[in-house]
């Protein structure tokens, strides 16, 4: 049975201050709020990877691999053996996942899977190209396929400080991060169109604030990590250098695990929290919609991904999956 919950009705409150001298309006507060539908899996363990190629069809990886064909009203277990790190689908039937250091492909909606190439993480570009990242010794190898994953060619190799922990695709840019990117490096990337490396992002992050995920839109975005780190970014004017603001947001005690956005709106999730920023250019304190210290929120979220401008999915511990609307 589906459960519906309302955090607050979606209201964007504009509070205007009118200067008597200039008579100019100034927006001083913007408050986003959401409601969500609980489509969680029973006894599925921690769901750290999922993909919804449509609002009806979705795939989620916990203790096993599961599929829904009715928007999360019911789930069935698929025949797949292995711990899945990442999963992406081109459409409802053609998809890829990584497990045990290899990439697997399905063309029949997850009913059968075939081994493809060595890979730790997989991503899909807006044009449908398949991108994989594979860790060797302090190196992240980036390969791309333009024929639905039938063959791959190497695009670039990027240095790592530790073990590879993620791959994100934004347009033609592929970013990777690792579990030791805290000295002067955060996220490294490559332009898939011309194979040029993206210059490292800089921050004041420490080992405890190790960055874990990134979202970018037109040169702006944010990086999230441990100890409540949300560090906003700005464009330097150089397409191969994306600088981070020196100021960071530490309004949350626990770790942030994932971030995603749609245009200017961003949502970050982590241990006992969901936070949002409705304006990608805003470097002020994020709106903490859930927080253990404030309202006893106990769930831990591992991943957030937007489906469209007003719907996103989040996954977490104990089979937790929410479909949220804003």
N, C-alpha and C positions, 0 to 999 in steps of 0.2 A: 504493500500500500504506500502511496506517495504521501509525503508529509510536506506541508508548506509552512514556511516561517517568514515573518516580516521583521527585519531589523528596524526599519523605519520606512515609511512610504518615501518614494523617491521625490525629494524636494531639493531644489537648488535655491537656497535663500540668498538673495542679494540685499545687503545692507548698505545703504548709500549715506555718505556724509556729504553734505552740501556746504561748500565754503561760501560765506556771505560776501567775501571779497571777490572771489573769482566765479562763483556760481557754477563751478565744475563738479560733476558727479565723480565719486571715487568708490569703486567696489572694494570693500574691506573684508568680506567674508564670503566664502563659497562652501556649502556643506553638501556633499553627495551622500546619499543613503540608498540601500538596496534591499531586495527581498530574495529569498532563495528557496529552492525545492530540493529536498533531501532524496537523492537517488542512490544511496549507499548500498554497498554489497555486504552481505552477512558472512562473517568468518573468512574474510578475504585477506586479512593481514594489512600491512601498510601499503597503500596504493601510491607509488612514487612515479609511475608513468601511465599516461593515458592519452587517447586521441579520439576526438569526435569529428569524423569527416562530414557528418550532417547532424542535425538536431535529433534525428531518430536513431542513427547508428553510431555506436561508440565502442571503444575498446579500452580495457583497464587492466593493468598488471599489478597484482598483489602476490599472494601465495601461489596463484595460478593466473592464467590469462583468461579474461572474461569478455563477453560481447553482449551488447544490448541492441535490439532492433526496434524498440518502442520507446526510445527516449529515456531509458532508465527505469521503466516500470517493472521490468524483469531482466535478469541476466542469466546467461548460460556459460558454462565453463568450456573453453576450447581445448583441443588436444595439442598442447605445446609444453615441452619439458625444458626447464631452465629459468633462471632468474633474469627477468627483463630489465635492462637499464633505460632504454628509450624505445618509443614506438611512434610511428608516423604513417599516415595513409594519404595517398594521392586522391583516392575517391573511396566509396564505401567498400570496394572489393580489393583494390590493389594497395598493399601496404608493406611496411618493413618494420622490423624490430631488431634490437641488438641484445645478445645474451651470450655469456661465456667468451667474449672477445670476438664474436662473429656476427655478421649481418644475415638475417633471414628474410625471405620474401614470400608473400602470399598473393595469389591472383583470384582467390575465391572466398574472400571475406573471412579469412582466418581458419578455414576448414583444413587446409594443408599448408605446410611451410617448407621451403627449400633453402638450403645453405647457399650463400652468395659469396661474400668476401670477408676478410678480417676487418672488424670494426668494433669500436666501443660505444659510439653514439651515432645517431642518424637524424637528418633533418631534410625538409622539403622546401625548395624555393617557391616563390609565387608562380613561376613559370613551369613548375612541376619537375625540376631537376632534383635528383637525389644526391645528398651530400653526406659523407661519412667522415668521422674523425677516429683515428686509431693511435693509441699511445705506444711509443717505443721508449727507449731510455732518454728521458727529459726532452722528448720530441713529440709533437702532435702532428700526425700526417693527415692532410686534408685531401680527399678525393671526391670527384663529382661524376655523376652519370647523367647523360642527356637522353637515354633510351630506356627509361623506367627500370633502371637498376640492372640491366643486362650486362653492361660493361662499365668499368670505372677508369678514370685517368687521374693521376696525381696533379693537384693544383699548386700546393705549397706545403712546406714544412715549417712549423712554428715551435719556438722553444717553450719549454715548460719548466717551472720551478719545482713541481711535485707531480702528483698523479692527476691525469685528466679526469675532470668531474662533470663536464657538460659541453654541449654544442648548441648554439642558437643561430638562427638564420633571420636576417632582416634585409629583404630585397635581394641584392646580389652580394651582400656581405655575410660571411660566416665568422662567428666568434667562438672561441673556446676558452675555458677557464680551468684552473687546477686547484688543488687543495693546499697550495703554498704560495699563492699569488698575493703577497702582502708587503713585499719589500718596497719596490717602486712600481710594480706591475699589477694590473688588475685583470683585464681581459685583452687577449690578443686576437687578431682577426686577419682575414684575407678577403680582398675583392675578387669574387669568383669570375668577374668579367675580364679582368686584366692580370690576375694573379699577384697583384701588388699587396704587400703586407700592410696591415693597419698598425700604425705606431702605437705602442703600449699606452694604456691609460694610466694616469698618475693619481695617487691619492695618499692620504696619511694613514691608511688602514694598517692595523697591527695584526699579529698572528690570530688574536682572538676575534678579530673583525673580518677574517678571511672572506673575501667576496665569493658569492655562490651563484648569482644569476644577474642578468643584465637585460634591459629593454632600451631600444633606441628608435627614434622616429625623426628623420630629417636632421640628424646630427645632435639631437637632444635626447635625454633619457635619464636613467638612474641605474646604479649598481646596488644590490642588497647583499647582506652578509651577516656574520655573527655579531653578537652583542648589540643587536638593534641597529646595525649600520644601514642607512639609506643615504647614499651619496649622489647628489644630482650632478648632471653633466651639462656641458655647454660645447658648442662648436667653436673651434679655433680658427675657422676659415680655411684650414687645410683638410681636404677630404680624407687624408690618411692619418689624421690625428684628432682624437676626440678627448678633450680635457675634462677632468672632474673638478667641480668646485671644491675649494678647500674646506668649506663648511659641510658638515654631515649631520644627519638627524639621528639622535640617540634616545628617542622618546619611548623605546620599548626595551625591556630588560633582556628578552630572550632573542634567539636567532631568527633571522628571516631566511627562508629557503628558496623562494621563487618570486619572480616579478613578471608582469606582462601588462600590456596596455592596448588601447585602441585610439589612435590619433593622440590627443593631448591627455587623455585619462589614463592613469596608471593605478594598478592594484598590486600590493605586495602581501605575501602570506608567509607564516612561519609558525614558531612554537607559541601556541595560545594566542594567535593574533591574526587579524586582517587589517591592513591599513590602506588608505587611498589618497591620491593626489589628483584632483580634477584638472589641473593645469600643469603641463609638463615643464613650463617655464618658471613655475613657482618653486622657490627654494625654502619656503617656510615649513613649519611643522606639518607633518602629514596628519590626516584625520584617522584616528585609531577607532575603527568600528567595533572591534572586539579586542579585549585585553584581559588577561587573567587577573591582574592586579585591580582592575576597575570593576569587572563584573563576573569574575570567577570562571571565565571561559577556559576550558580544559583541553580542547582539541588541538592537535598539531597538524598543520597543513604542510604538504611537501611540494605541491605544484599548482600553479594557476595559469590558465590559458584562455584568452578571449576567442569567442567564435564569431561575433560580429560586434557592432557598436553598442548593443545593449544586453548582450548575453556573454557570460564567461563561466568556465567550469573550474572547480578546485577539488583537489584530492588530498587525503590525509591518512591518519592512523586508523586502524581497526575498520578498514573497508570504506572509509568516509569518502563520498563524492557528492558535491553540491552543484546544482545548476542555478546560477545566480542571475538575476535580472536587475538592470539599473535604468 
